[in-house]
Amino acid sequence: MSGTTYELQVTLQFTPGKIWRRIRVPGDTDLASLHHILQQVMGWQSYHLYAFECGGWIYGEADAGHPGDHCDGQASQVTLEDLLPDCGDTMMYHYDPDDNWMHLITVQDILSEPIWDPICLDGAGACPPEGCGGPLGYYRLLHALNDANQSEHAEAVLELGGDFCPDDFDIDAVNWNLQSGREMCGEYPYCIDNLIEDFLLHESERVAHTTYQKYRRCMDTLRSALNSYGYLHSDINIDSVEYAGETFCQVAGLTPLLIYLPEFFDYYLARKSSATVSELKEQRTTVRRFLQWLADGNMIDPETASEQRRKVLELAREAINTARVRDRVSTPVEFPRPDQVDDLIEDHFTIVRVEPGQLWLEHVGNQGGSIAVRAPSTFTHLCQPGMDLSAELQLSGERWYLAYVYNAYPRV
């Protein structure tokens, strides 16, 4: 990873209105990768050839821009640090040789702090549609869109959409597309696998061997959970990934990881793996340390790290409380003698109220009211409203008793 971060101003030339983006990328970003970043940031669809022009040389795809004696197709071998070493340096990015969209790229700042994820800081203007005839064709489309009396108005509405606004710019959507696009194209240089291994390498040089082994065990569990369920929080086609012989963590980046973390504690650890109290405490400590490492490396901002740690603490607390209840399920809780049992119910129940020695339980998904159930105080003091129990209730006379508890799940 480069030790520098480049802040770039990218301005689309010769278009009606102002269409520009300000982005930050690692200084060692090569031009082939920068092409994919610019496609996502500007809003293009990667349908056409491209080239970068700098210092009289052309880098990229030879037929794009201005082919000539100085064309070098090896865009992946040249980085921003190679071509633009100083603030104020510029180059041109040509996209689509037929429409000839020209982007002026200017180095606004070179920061000493490293960055892992490219990010869009600001911008203005909607991206023109592909294949509309370049800046002149785009101008004609906008003119026709705004004049219902023009013969080309219907075509402009079809091309742009009736609600198209050339001034629209959604920075959140741009950053989401930027992240998703790098994942979908397999261009993400710091996938989840790499992040985990870099974290473990860093910790191996900092902590005792036993602590490192704990971190390794916990991160392997997180990786396994992500490979099984992480794709549900991403646009990545998991069938295509598996067909290529890869895993989700080898192609996905930071965004789906952060989205999945709450589910990791609430669903995977608590419901799928039925983790013990000690395992949950280890996972809580490891994930909190991992988040701090991400923040220290400027991979996530401090506010995001703080919010993630808050969520982890809250969900881990719920999972730990439930695990303590689950530790009591191997033996009967309280029940009458067999000859005194008048009825029984075996089902899933939600705890709606807790008192010493008594729980109020409601059938999961049933709005028919709650049942008052006798249970030992040593058990009820572990319970909280909202927890789910897989249990057997036994009726003796007019009293229900909590006879067996098979499993417990966190509050939803």
Summary of the structure (lengths in Angstrom):
residues: 412
radius of gyration: 29.0
end to end distance: 40.4
largest distance: 97.9
contacts: 1303
relative contact order: 0.08
helix: 42%
strand: 23%
